[in-house]
Amino acid sequence: MIDVNRVIQSVLKSGRAFYGAHETAKTAKTGRAAAIIVSSNCPSEFLKTLEDASSRSAIPLLKFPGSSKDLGVACHKPFAVAALTIREIPEPDLAMEVRESLKEE
């Protein structure tokens, strides 16, 4: 099981993330994401779109255990974050772990 909080903290240091369901859906459809993180209360229509796009583009979709407010706090943002696109994971071992999580699904 991958530690989603560790992935978030690693990516926040590098600044390689985009916030919001619409931005995440757009980058997932183009395949320009290393991974996608969604909150537990992400709206179902966005979640379905993200699941479809991530499976087509072979992008790992990670579930954050908390709500969108909790994900916003984890990202050090003063607003709720339903979805987060990770463009690049700076730690090679962590990137490998995320790719392995895709194979397990």
VENWOVEN-V402493 format. One record per pair of residues at least 12 apart in sequence whose C-alpha atoms are under 10 Angstrom apart, sorted by the first residue. I is the first residue (numbers start at 0). J is the second residue. D is the distance in whole Angstrom. If there is no record, write none. Layout:
I:J:D
I:J:D
//
This chain:
0:96:9
0:97:10
0:99:10
0:100:8
0:103:10
1:61:9
1:62:10
1:93:9
1:96:7
1:97:7
1:99:9
1:100:7
2:61:10
2:63:9
2:93:9
2:96:9
2:97:9
3:36:8
3:61:7
3:62:8
3:63:6
3:64:9
3:97:9
4:63:8
4:64:10
4:70:9
4:73:7
4:74:9
5:93:9
6:34:10
6:36:9
6:61:10
6:85:9
6:88:8
6:89:9
6:90:9
6:93:7
6:94:9
6:96:10
6:97:9
7:36:9
7:63:10
7:70:9
7:73:7
7:74:7
7:83:9
7:85:9
7:88:9
8:73:8
8:74:8
8:75:10
9:87:10
9:88:7
9:89:7
9:90:7
9:93:9
10:74:9
10:84:10
10:85:7
10:86:9
10:87:7
10:88:6
10:89:7
10:90:9
11:73:10
11:74:7
11:75:9
11:85:9
11:88:10
11:89:10
12:89:9
13:87:8
13:88:8
13:89:7
13:90:10
14:85:9
14:86:9
14:87:9
14:88:10
14:89:10
15:32:10
15:33:10
15:84:8
15:85:6
15:86:5
15:87:6
15:88:8
15:89:9
16:32:9
16:33:10
16:34:10
16:35:10
16:74:10
16:83:7
16:84:5
16:85:5
16:86:6
16:87:8
16:88:9
17:32:10
17:35:10
17:82:9
17:83:6
17:84:5
17:85:7
17:86:8
18:36:10
18:71:9
18:74:9
18:76:10
18:79:10
18:80:6
18:81:8
18:82:6
18:83:5
18:84:6
18:85:9
19:37:10
19:79:9
19:80:6
19:81:6
19:82:5
19:83:6
19:84:8
20:37:9
20:41:8
20:42:9
20:45:7
20:46:9
20:48:10
20:49:9
20:80:8
20:81:6
20:82:5
20:83:7
20:84:9
21:45:8
21:49:10
21:81:10
21:82:9
21:83:10
22:82:9
22:83:8
22:84:8
23:35:7
23:36:9
23:37:9
23:45:9
23:48:10
23:49:8
23:52:10
23:81:10
23:82:6
23:83:6
23:84:5
23:85:9
24:45:7
24:46:9
24:48:7
24:49:6
24:50:9
24:51:10
24:52:7
24:53:9
24:82:9
24:83:10
24:84:9
25:48:10
25:49:9
25:52:9
25:84:10
26:49:10
26:52:9
26:53:10
26:84:7
26:85:9
26:86:9
27:48:9
27:49:7
27:50:9
27:51:9
27:52:6
27:53:6
27:54:9
27:55:9
27:56:7
27:57:9
27:58:8
27:60:10
27:84:8
27:85:10
28:48:9
28:49:8
28:51:9
28:52:5
28:53:7
28:54:10
28:55:8
28:56:7
28:58:10
29:52:8
29:53:10
29:56:8
30:52:8
30:53:8
30:55:9
30:56:5
30:57:8
30:58:7
30:86:10
31:56:9
31:58:9
31:84:9
31:85:9
31:86:7
31:87:9
32:53:9
32:56:9
32:57:10
32:58:7
32:59:9
32:83:10
32:84:6
32:85:6
32:86:5
32:87:7
32:88:10
33:53:10
33:57:9
33:58:6
33:59:7
33:60:9
33:84:8
33:85:6
33:86:5
33:87:6
33:88:7
33:94:8
33:97:9
33:98:9
34:53:8
34:57:9
34:58:5
34:59:5
34:60:6
34:61:7
34:83:9
34:84:6
34:85:5
34:86:7
34:87:8
34:88:8
34:94:9
34:97:8
34:98:8
34:101:10
35:49:8
35:50:9
35:53:8
35:58:7
35:59:6
35:60:5
35:61:6
35:62:8
35:63:10
35:82:7
35:83:6
35:84:5
35:85:6
35:86:9
36:49:10
36:59:8
36:60:6
36:61:5
36:62:6
36:63:6
36:70:9
36:80:10
36:81:9
36:82:6
36:83:5
36:84:7
36:85:8
37:49:9
37:60:7
37:61:6
37:62:5
37:63:6
37:64:9
37:65:9
37:66:9
37:67:8
37:70:8
37:80:8
37:81:6
37:82:4
37:83:6
37:84:9
38:61:9
38:62:6
38:63:5
38:64:7
38:65:6
38:66:5
38:67:5
38:68:9
38:69:8
38:70:6
38:71:9
38:79:10
38:80:7
38:81:5
38:82:6
38:83:9
39:62:7
39:63:6
39:64:6
39:65:6
39:66:5
39:67:7
39:69:10
39:70:9
39:81:8
39:82:10
40:62:10
40:63:9
40:64:9
40:65:8
40:66:5
40:67:6
40:68:9
40:81:7
40:82:10
41:62:10
41:63:10
41:66:8
41:67:7
41:80:9
41:81:5
41:82:7
42:67:10
42:81:8
42:82:10
45:81:9
45:82:9
46:60:10
46:81:9
46:82:9
49:82:9
53:101:10
54:101:9
57:98:9
57:101:8
57:102:10
58:97:9
58:98:8
58:101:7
59:97:7
59:98:7
59:99:9
59:100:7
59:101:5
59:102:9
59:104:9
60:84:10
60:97:9
60:100:9
60:101:8
60:104:10
61:82:10
61:83:10
61:97:9
61:100:9
61:101:9
62:82:9
63:81:10
63:82:9
63:83:10
66:79:8
66:80:9
66:81:8
67:79:5
67:80:5
67:81:5
67:82:8
68:80:6
68:81:8
69:81:10
70:82:8
70:83:9
71:83:10
//
